[in-house]
Amino acid sequence: MASILDEYEDSLHRSVSVQQSRASVGIPHSGYVSARLEKETPIFNKQRIDFAPPEKINSLVVSSNQLCMSLGKDTLLRIDLGKPDEPNQVELGRKDEAKVYKMFLDHTGSHLLIALNTSECLYLNRSVQKVRALSRWKGHLIESVGWNKFLGSETNTGPILVGTSQGQIYEAEISVSEGSLFSTNPDQYFRQVYTLEEESGPAPVCCLEIERVIEGKFFIIATTRKRLFQFVGKVPEGTEQQGFSSIFAVHADHLPSFREFPANLGFSEIAFYTPKLRSNPRSFAWMMGNGVLYGTLDYSRPDSILSDERVWVYPSDIDITVNKPISIVLTQFHFLLLLPDRVKAVCTLNGQVVFQDLFLEKFGSLTRMIKDPTVQQIWIHTEKVVFRYHVQRESRDVWKMYMNMNKFDLAKEYCKDRPECLDIVLAKEAEHCFQNKRYLDSAKCYALTQNYFEEIALKFIEAKQEEALMEFLIKKLSNLKPSEKTQTTLLTTWLTELYLNWLGVLQGDPSQRNLYLDTREKFRTFLSSPKNKDCLFNNRASIYELLASHGDTEHMVYFAVIMQDYERVVAHHCQHDEYDEALNVLSRHKDEKLFYKFSPVLIQHIPKKVVDAWISMGSRLDARNLIPALVNYSQSASTQQINEAIRYMEFCVYQLEETQQAIHNYLLSLYALCRPDSLLSYLEQAGTNPNRIHYDLKYALRLCAEHGHHRACVHIYKVMELYEEAVDLALQVDVDLAKSCADLPEDDEELRKKLWLKIARHVVQEEKDVKKAMACLSSCALLKIEDVLPFFPDFVTIDHFKEAICNSLEDYNKHIEELKREMEEATQSAKRIREDIQEMRNKYGSVEPQEKCAACDFPLLNRPFYLFLCGHMFHYDCLLQAVFPNLPAYKQAKLEDLQKKLAVTSQPSKSHHRPKDADTISLGKGQPSREQIKADIDDIVAAECVYCGELMIRSIDKPFIDPQKYEEEMQSWL
């Protein structure tokens, strides 16, 4: 297998030239074809609004799809962009020369502030048509407004901040009364909270922004022409309606933190990007004199929320002395600069101009650019025309910029739904990591690309980075489809070889112990991976060869366990004398076949544990298959060894209730060899019924005879009903045992007598004990003294038998007297029977002429009839018809035969001389007379009254209507 892998590595080198030739003819390495079916639309798509203002446009603001513009001197036009065909025109009602200086619209599109060049300020609510002057604001030229996005509503602005041209910051609140259009003073209050200054003194407040973060903490950003101030403070919960005075009060004695730049445009403007509605801005862009300060907003910082700041200088074609920028708008990845005749879009990632839109002179000079923060639309206007920009798929090429900046995580994030771009990013990241010798990271990235497998593998081989190569192969393997079986097999085998090589290197270095353990764990995870299981199983022979070639028996066993090749595992443990481990594997996986195979080896070394394991398996093991192991084990005839065999056999017999003859025979052999006491108790417990005994009687008899266990042989003889042999053998052991055997044939008195005679002969002739012989006579009633006397020798005096002889004579006298009494009783009984017969012959009954047959109800005397003692009278033929169907089959046949014989005797004789009494003439030699035939017929037909006898009682459950004729009978009644 190692040679195969070497050949494959050589083939990788040869394949590089092929891959390079393919690449030279234009085959893409990534595997993706990049084609654009139609021209992509630009990121910033301009649209001219179909609107011709009647007067020049002074100012325009948009928020929440609400557009407000100032036309001419005294007209205000409001348009709901959801209903653009329904504009609303409001007159300011000013008779003086005041002009609109700036307009401010809050985030809800409900509150409009109109700053006039006469240092006055007007207010217009979305729900009303009348403009109201804010008297408290008079005398201040408003430059900026910081709206309260957290407490503001459609009827109340909440506490807001107002910046003036003199550098003052005021706190104010405007509210619409619920009871009328306006309260007396819509501006609730107007109080100064701070003054912004530069080196030369107070400076105009160009921009104001209020942001609130968690736990009531507020950040306020305020800018002048070249300074950016930050105010940080905490407003206690429940006191937010009281305003921001407490935040500014902290800085009454010292300046807040600020950023300052030397150059200025005479004004400044800051823009923010908010990713979604009602969330905090995530980035900012501040248009200054020498460029744009761009950065992100980090609200976790304690003092300054400005983070990752950088200055992007203006493009080279912008000369701030001639065509300085007018406005700035910030999107997710770009900021747009408004110049008098064009719009430039600069990427915030690299500072490059990615978009430029030149406006025709006929539209006039561009005045202002603003963004609707809720719908992310950008608006630009001149004095005569309004344009709108839609931002479409702004992040389409961001991945390239991040990739070129080596920010690969961000690049992958912005092209995760474009696999062809993601592949390019991964390839670039992999190459970057490889160049920086971050080989593991490079391998992980390469595995996710569509680059040629051979080319990448050779890069790591040539760099001698086996660990990175393994990582690459693992990742590549995890990305293969189930159908790619060949590739899976190759990678799996190659990885196994690499793991074994690496483990071999690490194992010999004590300083790399931790790395070795970590690599070993990874290798085991690889072998036990469910995804690789099928492949490893189908190629397990090759894996075993690899493991064997490296001499890694530890992982060979581990792999065999994973493959459930427990036979190999147990065999390995047995070969290395690890019998306990082998038994643990068998006990854990409970494979019956493995128990049968390895038990002969294991029981030689750990008999008790093996028997315990067998017992724990219970009925799952067939004890017959374990007998060879036990026999082989117990051949040394050691008592300890035999005890273990007996323990398991007893478990099978008494716990599992095994009935296999081989098991019982083997247990008998063990008992006969080592435990004769247990042998007899086992035989007695098995019983004496041959049909319920599970051992072989003949085998058991031969076994017990060979080992001289006579009592056991006697018991077996009794079970086999060989009582004579049992008594003969029992007499060699114990007379009492023989007596118990002699009484067993209860139904055969002759045999019992014979057995007892054997016992008596043995007692007289062998033991010469007269008293015991006499005891035998008392134990068995079948023996008499005359049966025993022949066994005694002639010299024995009669005194020993005097009592027995007398008892015997008395028994004979009693028997004779009983016979006499029985004879007298029999004589008297015969006499009474003869008298009863004579009396019956003299009995008679009278029949009146009008008597009728009980069956047919016709006169009785006109045909032969029967008269019963119960009083019922029947014609012969009527009685025969009633009795015949209820007779048993054999009596019906006999009755028919008798009727045929009677018919034969009724025919006239062919002889010329007819006898006087035909009834008394015999029908031939051996044939009954006609009188006898009639008597036999009467015995069958007239044995009892058909109405009063047993015949009627037996027919009590017979239905009145034959079930076969029930339907016919039922139909006849309808």
TIKELUM-503615 format. One record per residue (C-alpha): residue in one letter; y, x, z negated. Coordinates in steps of 0.1 Angstrom, whole numbers, padded with zeros to 4 digits, always signed. Layout:
BEGIN
aYXZ...
***
This chain:
BEGIN
m+0000+0000+0000a+0023+0029-0007s+0018+0043+0027i+0026+0009+0043l+0059+0009+0024d+0067+0045+0036e+0060+0034+0071y+0084+0005+0066e+0111+0028+0053d+0107+0050+0084s+0110+0019+0106l+0143+0012+0089h+0157+0045+0102r+0145+0037+0137s+0160+0002+0136v+0195+0015+0130s+0199+0027+0165v+0188-0007+0178q+0212-0024+0155q+0240-0002+0167s+0232-0008+0204r+0232-0046+0197a+0265-0043+0180s+0280-0024+0209v+0273-0053+0233g+0290-0077+0210i+0263-0091+0187p+0282-0102+0155h+0268-0086+0123s+0278-0116+0102g+0257-0140+0121y+0286-0165+0124v+0305-0173+0156s+0342-0178+0150a+0356-0202+0176r+0386-0225+0175l+0382-0256+0195e+0418-0266+0194k+0451-0249+0185e+0457-0249+0148t+0489-0265+0136p+0514-0243+0118i+0516-0242+0081f+0551-0255+0081n+0554-0283+0105k+0590-0294+0112q+0599-0330+0119r+0634-0343+0128i+0644-0375+0110d+0654-0403+0134f+0687-0409+0117a+0722-0407+0130p+0747-0407+0101p+0779-0426+0107e+0798-0398+0088k+0791-0363+0080i+0765-0355+0053n+0781-0338+0023s+0750-0336+0000l+0714-0346-0001v+0689-0349-0030v+0652-0360-0030s+0627-0368-0058s+0597-0390-0061n+0601-0403-0026q+0637-0414-0034l+0664-0399-0011c+0701-0400-0018m+0728-0386+0005s+0766-0386+0003l+0782-0395+0036g+0819-0389+0043k+0843-0394+0014d+0832-0426-0003t+0797-0437+0008l+0764-0431-0009l+0731-0439+0010r+0699-0444-0009i+0665-0446+0009d+0631-0454-0005l+0609-0432+0017g+0581-0456+0012k+0603-0483+0028p+0625-0463+0051d+0637-0494+0071e+0654-0508+0040p+0683-0483+0032n+0708-0491+0004q+0744-0483+0007v+0767-0479-0023e+0805-0473-0022l+0819-0449-0048g+0851-0469-0050r+0874-0438-0052k+0909-0442-0038d+0920-0406-0045e+0912-0375-0026a+0881-0367-0047k+0850-0354-0028v+0814-0351-0038y+0808-0316-0050k+0771-0318-0060m+0744-0344-0066f+0715-0343-0091l+0685-0366-0091d+0659-0366-0119h+0621-0362-0115t+0616-0400-0115g+0642-0407-0088s+0660-0432-0112h+0690-0413-0125l+0716-0399-0100l+0745-0378-0112i+0774-0372-0088a+0797-0343-0096l+0832-0346-0080n+0854-0317-0071t+0880-0332-0095s+0859-0323-0125e+0846-0358-0129c+0811-0371-0129l+0797-0404-0118y+0763-0420-0127l+0742-0444-0106n+0709-0459-0117r+0682-0468-0092s+0681-0504-0103v+0719-0511-0100q+0745-0511-0072k+0775-0501-0092v+0786-0465-0099r+0799-0458-0134a+0821-0429-0145l+0810-0407-0174s+0842-0405-0194r+0829-0379-0219w+0821-0356-0189k+0856-0356-0175g+0873-0322-0172h+0841-0303-0164l+0829-0292-0130i+0791-0297-0131e+0771-0269-0116s+0735-0277-0128v+0715-0302-0148g+0683-0296-0167w+0663-0329-0168n+0640-0339-0196k+0607-0345-0179f+0590-0353-0212l+0611-0380-0228g+0630-0393-0197s+0623-0428-0184e+0638-0451-0157t+0663-0465-0182n+0670-0434-0203t+0673-0398-0194g+0665-0386-0229p+0683-0354-0241i+0693-0334-0211l+0712-0301-0205v+0743-0298-0183g+0758-0265-0170t+0794-0262-0160s+0814-0238-0138q+0830-0223-0170g+0796-0212-0184q+0793-0239-0210i+0759-0257-0216y+0763-0292-0229e+0736-0315-0243a+0739-0352-0232e+0721-0384-0229i+0725-0414-0205s+0711-0448-0212v+0710-0481-0194s+0715-0511-0218e+0687-0537-0217g+0711-0567-0224s+0736-0559-0196l+0740-0537-0167f+0756-0510-0187s+0767-0505-0222t+0803-0497-0229n+0795-0460-0227p+0764-0451-0206d+0768-0415-0217q+0756-0417-0253y+0769-0383-0263f+0782-0350-0247r+0783-0320-0269q+0784-0283-0262v+0754-0262-0274y+0760-0228-0258t+0781-0206-0235l+0767-0182-0209e+0786-0149-0203e+0784-0119-0181e+0803-0086-0185s+0835-0101-0174g+0832-0132-0196p+0819-0167-0191a+0800-0173-0158p+0790-0205-0140v+0756-0220-0151c+0739-0220-0117c+0705-0234-0128l+0689-0250-0158e+0651-0257-0164i+0635-0272-0195e+0597-0268-0201r+0577-0279-0231v+0543-0265-0241i+0519-0273-0269e+0530-0279-0305g+0566-0288-0297k+0575-0254-0283f+0602-0254-0256f+0613-0228-0231i+0647-0232-0215i+0657-0211-0185a+0694-0207-0175t+0708-0186-0148t+0743-0173-0138r+0752-0153-0107k+0732-0122-0118r+0717-0130-0151l+0686-0150-0161f+0685-0162-0197q+0655-0175-0217f+0658-0197-0248v+0626-0202-0269g+0624-0225-0298k+0603-0251-0315v+0613-0287-0321p+0594-0303-0350e+0572-0333-0340g+0591-0366-0341t+0626-0349-0338e+0626-0344-0301q+0651-0373-0296q+0676-0353-0316g+0680-0328-0287f+0679-0290-0283s+0707-0280-0306s+0683-0262-0329i+0670-0240-0301f+0704-0228-0291a+0715-0224-0327v+0691-0196-0332h+0711-0175-0307a+0745-0183-0321d+0749-0147-0335h+0730-0127-0309l+0723-0129-0272p+0690-0143-0261s+0667-0123-0239f+0679-0121-0203r+0673-0102-0170e+0703-0088-0152f+0707-0074-0116p+0737-0056-0104a+0743-0073-0071n+0751-0110-0066l+0758-0135-0039g+0785-0152-0058f+0759-0178-0068s+0722-0179-0076e+0693-0204-0072i+0659-0205-0088a+0629-0225-0075f+0597-0234-0093y+0562-0243-0080t+0543-0270-0099p+0507-0275-0088k+0504-0312-0098l+0526-0340-0111r+0536-0339-0147s+0524-0304-0153n+0542-0272-0161p+0554-0249-0133r+0531-0220-0125s+0554-0196-0107f+0592-0191-0100a+0614-0175-0073w+0650-0165-0082m+0673-0158-0053m+0696-0129-0062g+0720-0106-0045n+0695-0079-0034g+0663-0099-0030v+0641-0125-0046l+0625-0120-0080y+0591-0136-0079g+0566-0140-0107t+0543-0163-0126l+0550-0183-0158d+0528-0175-0188y+0535-0200-0216s+0512-0181-0241r+0537-0153-0244p+0560-0156-0275d+0594-0147-0262s+0595-0145-0224i+0573-0166-0201l+0581-0145-0170s+0550-0125-0160d+0538-0104-0131e+0574-0100-0118r+0582-0083-0086v+0613-0081-0063w+0608-0089-0027v+0638-0076-0008y+0653-0097+0019p+0640-0091+0054s+0659-0064+0074d+0676-0089+0096i+0694-0105+0067d+0728-0090+0059i+0742-0105+0027t+0777-0097+0039v+0773-0117+0071n+0745-0142+0068k+0735-0144+0032p+0708-0170+0022i+0719-0204+0011s+0689-0220-0006i+0654-0212-0017v+0623-0233-0020l+0589-0222-0035t+0555-0233-0024q+0521-0221-0036f+0520-0189-0016h+0554-0187+0001f+0591-0190-0006l+0614-0203+0021l+0649-0189+0026l+0676-0211+0042l+0700-0191+0064p+0730-0207+0084d+0709-0209+0116r+0672-0205+0106v+0645-0208+0080k+0623-0179+0070a+0590-0182+0051v+0579-0151+0031c+0544-0147+0017t+0546-0141-0020l+0514-0120-0019n+0526-0093+0004g+0563-0100+0011q+0557-0104+0048v+0576-0129+0069v+0550-0153+0082f+0572-0180+0096q+0606-0183+0111d+0622-0214+0126l+0655-0211+0145f+0678-0242+0147l+0699-0250+0178e+0737-0247+0176k+0741-0283+0185f+0728-0293+0151g+0755-0274+0134s+0753-0250+0105l+0725-0256+0080t+0739-0268+0047r+0711-0270+0021m+0673-0270+0016i+0656-0289-0012k+0620-0298-0021d+0606-0331-0034p+0586-0319-0064t+0562-0349-0064v+0551-0349-0028q+0557-0312-0019q+0579-0321+0011i+0608-0298+0021w+0641-0313+0034i+0669-0295+0053h+0702-0310+0065t+0733-0301+0083e+0764-0323+0085k+0748-0343+0113v+0710-0340+0112v+0681-0342+0086f+0648-0323+0090r+0616-0325+0070y+0588-0299+0067h+0552-0309+0060v+0531-0281+0044q+0496-0282+0059r+0467-0261+0047e+0489-0234+0033s+0460-0214+0019r+0442-0211+0052d+0448-0173+0056v+0453-0164+0020w+0418-0151+0017k+0426-0123+0042m+0456-0112+0022y+0437-0112-0011m+0409-0093+0007n+0433-0067+0020m+0446-0064-0015n+0411-0059-0028k+0413-0090-0049f+0379-0102-0038d+0374-0129-0064l+0406-0147-0053a+0397-0142-0017k+0363-0158-0022e+0378-0186-0041y+0401-0195-0011c+0373-0194+0015k+0344-0208-0004d+0342-0238+0020r+0343-0215+0051p+0311-0195+0052e+0321-0173+0081c+0352-0161+0062l+0332-0158+0029d+0308-0135+0047i+0336-0112+0058v+0350-0110+0023l+0316-0103+0008a+0310-0075+0033k+0344-0060+0027e+0338-0062-0011a+0303-0046-0008e+0317-0018+0013h+0346-0013-0012c+0322-0011-0041f+0299+0013-0022q+0328+0036-0014n+0338+0036-0051k+0301+0043-0061r+0297+0009-0078y+0263+0006-0062l+0249-0023-0082d+0280-0044-0075s+0277-0034-0039a+0241-0044-0037k+0248-0079-0052c+0275-0085-0025y+0255-0071+0004a+0226-0094-0005l+0249-0124+0000t+0261-0113+0035q+0245-0118+0069n+0246-0081+0077y+0215-0064+0090f+0189-0060+0063e+0176-0027+0076e+0211-0011+0078i+0220-0020+0042a+0186-0009+0028l+0190+0025+0046k+0224+0030+0031f+0210+0028-0005i+0180+0049+0004e+0201+0076+0019a+0224+0075-0011k+0192+0077-0034q+0202+0047-0053e+0169+0031-0060e+0183+0008-0088a+0209-0006-0064l+0183-0010-0037m+0161-0030-0062e+0191-0052-0070f+0197-0058-0033l+0161-0067-0027i+0160-0090-0057k+0191-0109-0046k+0178-0110-0010l+0145-0123-0021s+0161-0151-0041n+0180-0162-0010l+0149-0165+0012k+0137-0199+0023p+0101-0210+0014s+0092-0209+0051e+0100-0172+0053k+0066-0161+0039t+0063-0128+0057q+0097-0116+0045t+0089-0128+0010t+0056-0109+0009l+0073-0077+0022l+0101-0078-0003t+0078-0087-0032t+0055-0058-0025w+0083-0034-0020l+0100-0044-0052t+0067-0040-0071e+0064-0004-0058l+0100+0004-0067y+0097-0010-0102l+0065+0010-0108n+0082+0042-0095w+0113+0036-0117l+0092+0028-0148g+0072+0060-0142v+0103+0081-0141l+0118+0065-0172q+0086+0065-0193g+0085+0103-0192d+0121+0107-0205p+0124+0099-0243s+0162+0098-0240q+0159+0068-0216r+0138+0047-0239n+0162+0018-0240l+0166+0018-0203y+0129+0019-0199l+0124-0012-0221d+0151-0030-0203t+0136-0022-0169r+0101-0032-0181e+0115-0065-0192k+0131-0070-0158f+0098-0061-0141r+0079-0086-0162t+0104-0113-0155f+0100-0105-0118l+0062-0108-0120s+0064-0141-0140s+0091-0157-0119p+0080-0192-0108k+0096-0186-0074n+0074-0155-0067k+0043-0170-0082d+0027-0182-0049c+0035-0150-0031l+0021-0128-0058f-0010-0150-0061n-0017-0148-0024n-0012-0110-0024r-0026-0103-0059a-0052-0078-0044s-0024-0056-0031i-0005-0059-0064y-0036-0048-0083e-0040-0018-0060l-0004-0008-0066l-0008-0011-0103a-0040+0008-0103s-0026+0036-0081h+0002+0041-0107g-0023+0039-0136d-0003+0011-0152t-0030-0007-0171e-0005-0024-0194h+0012-0043-0165m-0022-0048-0148v-0033-0068-0178y+0001-0085-0179f-0001-0094-0142a-0037-0107-0146v-0026-0130-0174i+0002-0144-0153m-0022-0149-0124q-0046-0165-0149d-0072-0139-0139y-0085-0139-0175e-0119-0124-0165r-0102-0092-0155v-0082-0092-0187v-0112-0096-0209a-0132-0070-0189h-0104-0046-0194h-0103-0051-0231c-0141-0047-0234q-0140-0015-0213h-0115-0001-0238d-0134-0013-0269e-0106-0038-0277y-0130-0065-0286d-0107-0084-0309e-0081-0086-0281a-0108-0098-0256l-0119-0125-0280n-0082-0135-0286v-0078-0140-0248l-0110-0161-0246s-0100-0182-0276r-0065-0187-0263h-0075-0199-0228k-0108-0216-0237d-0126-0209-0204e-0163-0218-0209k-0175-0196-0181l-0158-0165-0196f-0174-0172-0229y-0208-0173-0214k-0202-0141-0195f-0187-0119-0222s-0204-0133-0254p-0235-0110-0250v-0211-0080-0252l-0187-0093-0279i-0214-0105-0303q-0228-0070-0305h-0196-0057-0321i-0178-0087-0338p-0205-0112-0344k-0188-0132-0371k-0156-0136-0351v-0175-0146-0320v-0194-0172-0338d-0162-0185-0353a-0147-0188-0318w-0178-0206-0306i-0175-0231-0335s-0138-0236-0327m-0147-0244-0291g-0170-0272-0304s-0187-0293-0278r-0169-0276-0249l-0196-0249-0250d-0232-0256-0240a-0252-0238-0267r-0281-0234-0243n-0261-0209-0223l-0253-0189-0255i-0289-0186-0266p-0295-0155-0245a-0266-0137-0262l-0280-0147-0296v-0315-0136-0287n-0303-0102-0274y-0281-0098-0305s-0309-0107-0331q-0336-0085-0315s-0331-0059-0342a-0343-0085-0367s-0314-0077-0391t-0309-0104-0417q-0272-0104-0412q-0275-0108-0374i-0300-0136-0378n-0277-0154-0403e-0249-0155-0377a-0273-0170-0351i-0285-0195-0377r-0250-0204-0386y-0241-0214-0350m-0274-0232-0344e-0269-0252-0376f-0234-0261-0364c-0248-0273-0331v-0276-0293-0348y-0258-0308-0378q-0222-0310-0367l-0224-0315-0329e-0257-0334-0333e-0272-0316-0303t-0305-0331-0290q-0314-0303-0266q-0350-0292-0273a-0342-0255-0266i-0316-0255-0293h-0339-0270-0319n-0368-0248-0309y-0346-0217-0312l-0334-0228-0347l-0370-0233-0357s-0378-0198-0346l-0350-0184-0366y-0360-0204-0397a-0396-0193-0393l-0385-0157-0390c-0360-0156-0418r-0357-0188-0438p-0390-0206-0445d-0374-0228-0472s-0348-0240-0447l-0376-0245-0422l-0394-0271-0443s-0362-0290-0452y-0352-0290-0415l-0386-0305-0405e-0385-0331-0432q-0349-0340-0423a-0360-0345-0386g-0383-0373-0398t-0418-0382-0388n-0411-0404-0357p-0422-0383-0327n-0398-0403-0304r-0368-0392-0325i-0378-0356-0330h-0359-0331-0308y-0381-0300-0312d-0414-0293-0294l-0442-0302-0319k-0468-0279-0303y-0444-0250-0302a-0433-0256-0338l-0470-0258-0349r-0479-0226-0331l-0448-0209-0345c-0454-0220-0381a-0491-0210-0378e-0482-0175-0366h-0459-0169-0395g-0483-0185-0421h-0460-0214-0431h-0488-0238-0440r-0467-0266-0456a-0446-0267-0424c-0479-0269-0404v-0491-0298-0426h-0459-0317-0419i-0462-0312-0382y-0498-0323-0383k-0487-0355-0401v-0460-0361-0374m-0486-0356-0347e-0509-0381-0366l-0536-0354-0368y-0545-0364-0404e-0578-0347-0406e-0563-0314-0396a-0534-0320-0420v-0558-0327-0449d-0580-0297-0441l-0550-0274-0440a-0533-0290-0471l-0565-0284-0491q-0559-0247-0486v-0525-0251-0502d-0524-0280-0526v-0547-0309-0534d-0517-0331-0541l-0503-0324-0506a-0537-0333-0492k-0537-0366-0512s-0503-0375-0497c-0517-0369-0462a-0548-0390-0469d-0529-0421-0476l-0509-0420-0443p-0533-0439-0420e-0527-0472-0437d-0542-0493-0408d-0574-0473-0406e-0595-0478-0438e-0624-0459-0424l-0603-0428-0417r-0586-0430-0451k-0620-0431-0467k-0631-0402-0447l-0600-0382-0457w-0604-0390-0493l-0641-0379-0491k-0629-0346-0478i-0606-0343-0508a-0634-0353-0532r-0658-0328-0516h-0632-0301-0518v-0625-0308-0555v-0662-0309-0564q-0676-0281-0542e-0646-0257-0542e-0629-0263-0574k-0659-0277-0593d-0637-0300-0613v-0654-0333-0622k-0623-0348-0638k-0603-0343-0606a-0631-0359-0587m-0630-0389-0609a-0592-0389-0605c-0598-0392-0568l-0618-0424-0573s-0589-0439-0592s-0564-0428-0566c-0582-0444-0537a-0597-0479-0540l-0619-0473-0510l-0641-0447-0527k-0670-0457-0549i-0690-0436-0573e-0720-0437-0549d-0698-0421-0522v-0690-0392-0544l-0723-0386-0562p-0740-0367-0533f-0713-0340-0536f-0723-0331-0571p-0750-0306-0579d-0783-0318-0595f-0777-0302-0628v-0746-0324-0636t-0754-0348-0664i-0748-0385-0660d-0724-0385-0690h-0696-0374-0666f-0702-0405-0645k-0712-0431-0671e-0678-0448-0672a-0674-0447-0634i-0709-0462-0628c-0703-0489-0653n-0670-0497-0637s-0687-0498-0603l-0714-0522-0615e-0688-0545-0630d-0670-0546-0597y-0701-0555-0579n-0708-0583-0604k-0673-0597-0600h-0677-0596-0562i-0710-0615-0563e-0694-0642-0585e-0665-0646-0561l-0689-0650-0532k-0708-0677-0550r-0676-0696-0558e-0665-0694-0522m-0699-0707-0510e-0697-0737-0533e-0661-0745-0521a-0673-0743-0485t-0702-0767-0492q-0678-0793-0508s-0653-0790-0480a-0680-0796-0453k-0692-0827-0472r-0657-0842-0473i-0652-0836-0436r-0685-0854-0427e-0673-0884-0448d-0639-0884-0430i-0656-0884-0396q-0679-0913-0406e-0649-0933-0419m-0630-0926-0386r-0659-0939-0366n-0658-0972-0384k-0620-0978-0379y-0609-1005-0354g-0578-1024-0342s-0573-1059-0329v-0554-1067-0296e-0540-1101-0289p-0543-1116-0255q-0505-1117-0250e-0501-1080-0259k-0482-1060-0232c-0482-1023-0221a-0454-1004-0239a-0446-0985-0206c-0448-1011-0178d-0445-1043-0199f-0474-1060-0181p-0503-1077-0199l-0525-1051-0215l-0560-1066-0211n-0561-1068-0174r-0567-1030-0170p-0582-1002-0192f-0559-0993-0220y-0554-0971-0251l-0545-0982-0286f-0528-0957-0310l-0527-0959-0348c-0489-0961-0346g-0493-0995-0328h-0482-0985-0293m-0505-0996-0265f-0506-0982-0229h-0525-0988-0198y-0546-0958-0189d-0528-0952-0156c-0493-0958-0173l-0501-0933-0201l-0514-0908-0175q-0482-0911-0155a-0460-0906-0186v-0479-0877-0200f-0487-0856-0169p-0452-0844-0160n-0447-0830-0196l-0480-0811-0198p-0482-0773-0194a-0492-0761-0160y-0527-0751-0171k-0534-0785-0186q-0522-0802-0155a-0546-0782-0134k-0575-0789-0158l-0567-0827-0158e-0567-0828-0120d-0600-0810-0120l-0615-0835-0145q-0603-0864-0125k-0620-0851-0093k-0653-0846-0112l-0650-0882-0126a-0644-0895-0091v-0675-0878-0079t-0696-0895-0106s-0681-0929-0097q-0695-0929-0061p-0728-0949-0055s-0760-0929-0055k-0779-0923-0023s-0812-0929-0042h-0830-0962-0038h-0835-0963-0076r-0802-0962-0096p-0804-0954-0132k-0797-0980-0158d-0771-0960-0176a-0751-0938-0153d-0728-0926-0180t-0756-0908-0197i-0770-0891-0166s-0763-0854-0161l-0745-0843-0129g-0768-0815-0124k-0779-0784-0141g-0751-0769-0161q-0727-0798-0153p-0712-0821-0180s-0720-0858-0181r-0696-0886-0170e-0692-0895-0207q-0682-0859-0215i-0657-0859-0187k-0640-0890-0200a-0639-0875-0234d-0622-0844-0221i-0597-0865-0202d-0590-0885-0234d-0584-0853-0253i-0557-0843-0229v-0541-0877-0221a-0546-0896-0254a-0543-0868-0278e-0512-0884-0293c-0488-0913-0287v-0464-0904-0260y-0436-0921-0279c-0444-0909-0314g-0460-0875-0309e-0447-0839-0304l-0443-0846-0267m-0414-0869-0274i-0399-0844-0298r-0401-0815-0272s-0383-0837-0246i-0353-0844-0268d-0331-0820-0248k-0343-0832-0214p-0315-0851-0195f-0321-0888-0187i-0311-0881-0151d-0326-0852-0131p-0297-0827-0124q-0308-0824-0088k-0305-0861-0083y-0274-0865-0104e-0250-0868-0075e-0272-0893-0057e-0275-0914-0089m-0238-0913-0094q-0231-0924-0059s-0255-0954-0063w-0234-0967-0092l-0202-0967-0072
***
